[in-house]
Amino acid sequence: MADLIERQAAIEAIRASTKKYTGFMEMEMYTDDDAVEAIINLPPAQPEIIRCKECKHYIQNIHCVGGHYNGCEEWEHDGCEYPVEEDWFCCHAERRQDG
């Protein structure tokens, strides 16, 4: 399983690890192993997964050609929202603010 880290957190970890080297001669002692160690010590990122039923684009009980279904207004096709299951998720998800 691949680890996920946030790019900005990695940059900040590397910059923080170089602060211990202050002079010109000390900078020569900073190696790629120091940068790798700084990244390895980062906690894994926890991506937020928003299920369709929690998303603001999720619409329940849509009537369209072929009957009623739950759909996603982000994935519209031929004037009808794309049918989705409530436990699906995608990269367009945005959490509803109404709870």
C-alpha positions in Angstrom: 0.0 0.0 0.0 1.4 3.4 -1.0 1.8 6.1 1.7 0.3 9.5 1.0 2.0 12.7 2.1 1.1 16.3 1.5 3.5 18.0 -0.8 3.6 21.2 1.2 4.3 19.2 4.4 7.3 17.5 2.6 8.7 20.9 1.6 8.4 22.3 5.1 10.0 19.2 6.6 13.0 19.5 4.3 13.3 23.2 5.0 13.1 22.6 8.8 15.7 19.9 8.6 18.2 22.2 6.9 17.9 24.9 9.6 20.3 23.0 11.8 23.0 23.7 9.3 23.8 27.4 9.5 27.2 28.0 8.1 28.7 27.4 4.6 30.8 24.5 5.7 28.0 22.8 7.6 25.7 23.0 4.5 28.1 20.7 2.7 27.3 18.1 5.4 23.6 18.1 4.5 22.9 15.1 2.3 20.0 13.6 0.5 19.7 11.2 3.4 18.8 14.1 5.6 16.0 15.1 3.2 14.8 11.5 2.9 14.8 11.1 6.7 12.8 14.3 7.1 10.2 13.0 4.6 10.1 9.5 6.2 9.3 11.1 9.6 6.2 12.9 8.2 2.9 11.4 9.4 0.8 9.9 6.5 -1.8 12.2 5.1 -5.4 11.2 5.7 -7.3 12.1 2.5 -10.9 12.9 3.2 -13.3 10.6 1.4 -16.7 12.1 0.8 -19.3 9.5 -0.1 -22.0 10.5 -2.7 -24.7 10.6 0.1 -22.6 13.3 1.9 -21.9 15.3 -1.3 -23.6 18.5 -2.3 -23.9 17.2 -5.9 -26.0 14.2 -4.8 -29.6 14.3 -5.7 -32.1 11.7 -4.4 -35.1 10.4 -6.2 -34.6 12.0 -9.6 -37.2 11.4 -12.3 -35.8 11.0 -15.7 -36.2 8.8 -18.7 -36.2 5.2 -17.4 -37.6 5.9 -13.9 -36.4 7.2 -10.6 -32.9 7.0 -9.3 -30.3 8.8 -7.2 -27.9 10.9 -9.2 -25.0 13.3 -9.4 -25.5 16.8 -10.9 -21.7 17.0 -11.4 -21.9 14.1 -13.9 -24.8 15.2 -16.1 -25.4 13.4 -19.4 -28.1 14.1 -22.0 -30.0 16.4 -19.5 -30.1 13.8 -16.7 -27.8 13.5 -13.8 -25.6 10.4 -13.8 -27.0 7.6 -11.6 -24.9 6.9 -8.5 -25.0 4.7 -5.4 -24.9 6.5 -2.1 -21.7 4.8 -1.0 -19.7 5.7 -4.1 -17.2 8.6 -4.1 -15.3 10.6 -6.7 -12.8 13.4 -7.2 -15.6 16.1 -7.6 -17.1 15.5 -4.1 -17.8 18.5 -1.9 -19.3 18.0 1.5 -22.9 19.3 1.9 -23.1 22.0 4.5 -26.6 21.1 5.6 -25.4 18.2 7.8 
